[in-house]
């Protein structure tokens, strides 16, 4: 649940407690540290396979002017055809 939804470790602890599972938020954190990299690798592998299968995969570059502490800066953002941000850079 911590990976899939924007929950804190204590929220996951509370949700599991509602289902009769009594654990500490520190246990959830240790699970995330142990199994998180495996989940992330699997998600990246699946996304890469889907992108290769999508024949008309495209991306575009956005340039936005923004003020940070009163100074004008440029925000460069690369996004794919689904709107997922691939990379961003502030100059």
Secondary structure, DSSP 8 states (H G I E B T S, - for coil): -TTTS---HHHHHHHHHHTT----HHHHHHHHHHHHHHHHHHHHHHHHHHHHH-TT--EEEEEEEEEETTEEEEEEEEEETT--EEEEEE-
